[in-house]
Amino acid sequence: MFNATRTQRLFFFNLASFSLLGIWLSGFDQVHWFSYVIPAALYFAAATGFCLGRLVSGTGLAVFGIRD
């Protein structure tokens, strides 16, 4: 069901890594706690291949009758 390809998984991993790099450069104690949710979701998508964003967007499009 919404399995990501290898290229997408690498992209998710790199995006999460750069997000954490930005958090690290800002200071872990300076950023809001919600800033950690996006890298966590991206690392989850990179590890499992299941992308929550694709699930949400696919469900939202289906509500409006748009198919992939």
PyMOL commands that set and color helices and strands:
alter all, ss='L'
color gray80, all
select helices_A, chain A and resi 6-26+33-48+52-63
alter helices_A, ss='H'
color red, helices_A
deselect
rebuild
show_as cartoon
